[in-house]
Amino acid sequence: RAIKENKTFRVDIQPMITLCGDEKALRQLVNILLDNALKYSPEGGAVSLTLKGTGKNAELVVSNTVDSVPEGELNDLFDRFYRADRSRNSSTGGHGLGLSIAQAVVNAHRGKIGASAPDEHTMCFTVLLPLPTVK
């Protein structure tokens, strides 16, 4: 999809990361974040996914370039039916449920999810999920 839409897609996954949880739900989480990143990055933009171990957590980061960061509180993006840019509803599709579903998946796995904007043309979603404890 990234190639079709003239976007750069970069993946950096640390080997040997193991999570315990609902595989289908975790796949859905990644799909939601990547779909969102591809949907809202402009033509010629960039999307990246990184996964690495950070202490007791796995850290998943999906970031993408944007024309402009949505105004308002970034954590509102996780509210059901919330659309940051109402003018793009018909062009981007969807119902404003994806990120609230992503948050529910993360919560079910005892993790944390947040949105940030490192600069005015970058959106970043960070997920922390607990790694299994070794006994």
Secondary structure, DSSP 8 states (H G I E B T S, - for coil): -TTTTT-EEEEEE-TT----S-HHHHHHHHHHHHHHHHHHS-TT-EEEEEEEEETTEEEEEEEEE-SS--SS-GGGGGSTT--S-GGGHHHH---S-HHHHHHHHHHHTT-EEEEEEEETTEEEEEEEEE-----
